[in-house]
Amino acid sequence: MSKLPKAPLVEIVFELRWSVENKSDLMDAEYLYGDIFAEIKNKYPQRERILPIEIPVELTINKPVYRYRANKNGYPLVQIGPGLLTLNTTANLYEWNVFFNDAKELTKTFIKIFKPEKEKKINLSLLYLDFFPFDFNNGDVSKFINENLNITIEQSFVKNVKYPKEINIAYSFDIEQGELKVSLQKGTYKTQNEGLLLQSRINRTPIQPETNLITEWLNNSHGICSNLFKELTKGQLYESFK
């Protein structure tokens, strides 16, 4: 699927997680920060600490501690913490083949350095975040969704009100790739413009820490998310992105 010139895409995140169960795992993470940076600093030379050093290390589990950027305050970027490694990029820089190759390279680097044992499986996630500008004060968000997305919603339990001021819809499905989660909710983006945030995420149940298995999952998940977006916005809305 080729890139849509006017797509509402905001950010894409590939996430890799592993269990942190004891002090030894926490110590391994501390070494991992520097070892990973030494391997990727040519591509991501800007290093910054996200969490204050005063925070107890036990409270940093599954949270990003360091961020490595290609350019100051820019994207793409890598985030790392105890049990967590992510690759993030934004719509203006996004090309699937580039993102996929960067994710593959980062995965190979992680496995080479961390050397996770086969019995210590890892979890994966691929997230696409889209944003549709919408004025909740002067428009009916239910009507917008019904007319533009392949979703039908209706309420009759609250009467004599003009429009819903917020909305939060979430779906979860078991699929071959893992768990597919789709959600729509009120949000803001960049200039604080109000609108609808669409999150399309696939979470993979524990998988062997092997690069080929991970990248095969990633590529298949991308295809599912791309088709899902096309089906969800099919019609006039999708055509407006071309």
C-alpha positions in Angstrom: 0.0 0.0 0.0 1.6 3.3 -1.1 1.8 6.3 1.3 -1.2 8.6 1.2 -0.2 12.2 0.7 -2.9 13.6 3.0 -3.1 10.8 5.5 -4.1 11.7 9.1 -1.2 9.7 10.4 0.6 11.2 13.4 3.0 8.6 14.8 4.1 5.0 14.4 5.6 3.0 17.3 7.3 -0.4 17.3 7.6 -1.7 20.9 9.6 -4.6 22.3 9.1 -5.6 26.0 10.6 -8.2 28.2 10.1 -9.2 31.9 12.1 -7.6 34.7 11.7 -9.8 37.7 14.6 -9.1 40.1 17.6 -6.8 40.9 19.8 -8.7 38.4 17.4 -7.8 35.6 17.5 -4.2 36.7 21.3 -4.1 36.7 21.3 -5.7 33.2 19.1 -2.8 32.0 21.5 -0.2 33.4 24.3 -1.7 31.3 22.0 -2.1 28.3 21.5 1.7 28.0 25.1 2.4 27.3 25.7 -0.7 25.2 22.8 0.0 22.9 23.8 3.7 22.5 27.3 2.7 21.6 25.9 0.5 18.7 23.4 3.0 17.4 24.9 6.4 18.1 25.9 7.0 14.5 22.2 7.0 13.5 20.8 8.4 16.8 23.5 10.6 18.3 21.3 12.8 20.5 21.0 11.2 23.9 18.7 12.5 26.7 17.6 11.1 30.0 13.8 11.2 30.3 13.3 10.3 34.0 15.1 12.1 36.8 18.0 10.2 38.2 16.5 10.5 41.7 13.6 8.1 40.9 14.2 4.7 42.4 15.2 2.2 39.7 12.3 -0.1 40.7 9.8 2.6 39.6 11.3 2.8 36.2 10.3 -0.8 35.1 8.4 -0.7 31.8 9.0 3.0 31.4 11.4 4.8 29.0 14.5 6.1 30.9 16.6 7.3 28.0 15.8 8.6 24.5 18.2 8.6 21.5 17.3 10.8 18.6 18.5 11.2 15.1 18.3 15.0 15.5 17.8 17.3 18.5 14.1 17.3 19.4 13.4 15.3 16.2 12.4 11.9 14.9 13.0 9.1 14.4 13.9 8.2 18.0 14.6 5.2 20.2 13.4 4.9 23.8 14.8 2.4 26.3 14.1 1.4 29.9 14.0 -1.7 32.1 11.9 -4.1 30.0 11.2 -1.7 27.2 12.6 -0.7 23.8 10.7 1.4 21.2 11.3 2.8 17.8 9.1 5.9 17.0 8.7 8.0 13.9 6.3 10.6 12.7 4.1 10.9 9.6 6.3 13.3 7.7 9.2 10.9 7.9 7.3 7.7 7.6 8.1 5.2 4.8 7.3 1.6 5.7 10.4 0.1 4.1 12.6 2.6 6.0 10.8 2.1 9.3 10.9 -1.7 8.9 14.6 -1.8 8.2 15.3 0.5 11.2 13.2 -1.8 13.4 15.0 -4.9 12.1 18.4 -3.3 12.7 17.4 -2.2 16.2 16.0 -5.7 17.0 19.2 -7.4 15.9 21.3 -5.0 18.0 19.1 -5.6 21.1 19.3 -9.4 20.7 23.1 -9.3 20.1 23.7 -7.2 23.2 21.1 -8.4 25.6 21.3 -12.1 24.6 17.9 -13.0 25.9 17.5 -16.7 26.6 15.0 -18.6 24.5 12.9 -19.4 27.6 12.7 -15.6 28.3 10.3 -14.6 25.6 9.4 -11.1 24.6 6.3 -9.2 23.8 5.8 -7.0 20.7 3.5 -4.2 19.8 2.9 -2.1 16.6 0.9 1.1 17.0 -0.5 3.5 14.4 -1.9 6.8 15.7 -4.1 8.9 13.5 -5.8 12.3 14.2 -9.0 13.7 12.6 -9.6 17.4 13.5 -13.1 17.9 14.9 -14.9 20.6 16.8 -16.8 18.9 19.6 -18.6 22.2 20.6 -20.1 22.8 17.2 -20.5 19.3 15.7 -22.0 15.9 16.4 -19.1 13.5 16.7 -21.5 10.5 16.5 -22.7 11.8 13.1 -19.1 12.3 11.9 -18.2 8.7 12.9 -21.3 7.3 11.3 -20.8 9.2 8.0 -17.0 8.8 7.7 -16.0 5.6 9.4 -17.2 2.0 9.1 -18.7 2.2 12.6 -22.3 3.0 13.5 -23.0 4.4 17.0 -26.2 5.8 18.4 -27.5 6.9 21.8 -31.0 7.6 23.1 -30.5 7.5 26.9 -29.6 11.2 27.2 -32.2 13.6 25.8 -32.4 17.4 25.3 -28.6 17.9 24.8 -27.0 19.2 21.7 -23.8 17.1 21.1 -21.6 14.7 23.0 -18.6 16.7 24.5 -16.4 13.6 24.5 -16.3 10.1 23.2 -14.3 7.0 23.9 -14.8 3.8 21.9 -12.6 0.7 22.1 -12.6 -2.7 20.4 -10.4 -5.7 21.0 -10.1 -8.8 18.8 -8.1 -12.0 18.9 -6.4 -12.5 15.6 -3.6 -14.7 14.4 -1.0 -12.0 15.0 -2.1 -11.5 18.6 -4.6 -9.0 20.0 -5.9 -6.2 17.7 -7.0 -3.1 19.6 -8.8 -0.2 17.9 -9.9 2.9 19.8 -11.4 6.3 19.1 -11.3 9.1 21.7 -11.2 12.9 22.0 -7.7 14.3 22.0 -5.5 17.1 20.8 -2.4 17.2 18.6 0.5 19.6 18.2 -1.2 23.0 18.1 -3.8 21.8 20.6 -6.4 21.5 17.9 -9.2 19.3 19.1 -10.2 16.1 17.3 -10.5 12.4 17.3 -7.5 10.2 18.0 -7.6 6.8 16.3 -5.2 4.1 17.7 -4.7 0.9 15.9 -2.5 -1.5 17.8 -1.5 -5.1 17.5 0.0 -6.7 20.6 1.9 -10.0 20.2 1.8 -12.6 23.0 5.3 -13.8 24.1 7.5 -14.8 21.2 11.0 -16.3 20.9 13.7 -13.6 20.8 14.7 -14.3 17.2 15.1 -11.5 14.7 13.4 -13.4 11.8 10.4 -14.3 13.9 10.0 -10.7 15.1 10.4 -9.0 11.7 8.0 -11.5 10.1 5.4 -10.6 12.7 6.1 -6.9 12.3 5.7 -7.0 8.5 2.5 -9.0 8.8 1.1 -6.7 11.4 1.8 -3.7 9.2 -0.3 -5.3 6.5 -3.2 -5.8 8.9 -3.1 -2.3 10.2 -2.9 -0.8 6.7 -5.9 -2.9 5.5 -7.8 -2.0 8.7 -7.3 1.7 8.1 -8.4 1.4 4.5 -11.6 -0.5 5.5 -12.3 1.8 8.4 -12.2 5.0 6.3 -13.4 3.5 3.1 -15.3 5.9 0.9 -15.2 9.7 0.7 -12.9 10.1 3.8 -10.3 7.7 2.4 -10.4 9.4 -1.0 -9.8 12.7 0.7 -6.4 11.5 1.8 -5.1 10.9 -1.8 
